[in-house]
Each structure stands twice: as C-alpha cells, then as structure tokens.
Amino acid sequence: MVSAIKRKTSLTLDAELLDSAKVLEINVSAVAEAALKRAVAEARRKQWLNDNADNFAAQAAWHERNGHPLAEIMCAPGTASWNA
C-alpha cells in the first residue's frame, strides 16, 4: 500500500462539535480526510460530466437518428433472440 504524504493544515470547526468528537475518541483528521476525499471525487465526477455533456448529447442524437448499433442483440429475457 502506498503511503500518502501528509500536510498539516488549519481548520476552523464548531468548538462544541470538536469537544464531542474528542470525548467520543473520534479521529477528526481521519474523518476530515475521508470527507474531503469523497467531496473531491464527487466534484471531479460532476466536472467530467459537465466537460463531456456535448459529447453525450451528440451520441444520444446519433442514436436517435440511427438507432443503437447493437439493438438486435440487446433484448430482454424471453424475446426471440434471447433464446437463439
């Protein structure tokens, strides 16, 4: 497993919430890091979807005009080609 380089930072958090976390022995750094990791992943996903929105629209338009190239083999159980 690759170890990530850690960097100290300063956060401003609700004092009462921080005190409660300490009493409950919650590792605030680990919780913050996990939440930040999720937030970064979600932001990257949204950015990727936004950056590629025109491509998705073009592909959808192509399928609308031409149909799906695999439509004949993309069928539900019980249809003729499912059993073939």
C-alpha positions in Angstrom: 0.0 0.0 0.0 1.4 3.4 -1.0 1.6 5.9 1.9 0.3 9.4 1.1 2.4 12.4 2.1 0.5 14.2 4.8 0.5 18.0 5.3 -0.6 19.9 8.3 -3.4 22.4 7.8 -5.6 24.6 9.9 -9.4 24.1 10.1 -12.0 26.2 11.9 -14.6 23.9 13.4 -17.5 24.2 15.8 -16.0 24.1 19.3 -18.8 22.1 20.8 -18.8 19.6 18.0 -15.0 19.2 18.3 -15.2 18.7 22.0 -17.9 16.0 21.5 -15.6 14.3 18.9 -12.8 14.3 21.4 -14.9 12.8 24.2 -16.1 10.1 21.7 -12.5 9.4 20.6 -13.3 10.3 17.0 -10.2 10.9 14.9 -11.1 14.3 13.5 -8.2 14.3 11.0 -9.3 10.9 9.6 -12.9 11.9 9.3 -12.0 15.2 7.6 -9.7 13.4 5.2 -12.4 10.8 4.3 -15.0 13.6 3.8 -12.6 15.6 1.7 -11.8 12.5 -0.4 -15.5 12.0 -1.1 -16.0 15.7 -1.9 -13.1 15.8 -4.3 -14.3 12.6 -6.1 -17.8 14.0 -6.4 -16.5 17.3 -7.7 -14.4 15.5 -10.3 -17.3 13.4 -11.4 -19.5 16.5 -11.8 -16.8 18.3 -13.7 -16.2 15.3 -16.0 -19.9 15.0 -16.7 -20.1 18.8 -17.5 -17.0 18.7 -19.6 -18.4 15.8 -21.7 -22.0 16.9 -21.8 -21.7 17.9 -25.5 -20.3 14.5 -26.4 -23.1 12.7 -24.5 -25.7 14.9 -26.4 -24.1 14.2 -29.7 -24.1 10.4 -29.0 -27.7 10.5 -27.9 -28.6 12.4 -31.1 -26.8 9.9 -33.3 -28.6 7.0 -31.6 -31.9 8.9 -32.1 -31.2 9.2 -35.8 -29.6 5.8 -36.4 -30.8 3.5 -33.7 -28.4 1.6 -31.5 -25.9 -0.5 -33.4 -26.5 -3.4 -31.0 -30.2 -3.1 -30.8 -30.9 -6.5 -32.3 -28.9 -8.3 -29.6 -29.9 -6.0 -26.7 -33.2 -7.5 -25.7 -34.9 -8.8 -22.6 -35.2 -12.4 -21.4 -38.0 -14.2 -23.2 -37.7 -12.5 -26.5 -36.8 -14.4 -29.7 -33.1 -13.5 -29.8 -32.7 -14.2 -26.1 -33.1 -18.0 -26.7 -31.3 -18.1 -30.1 
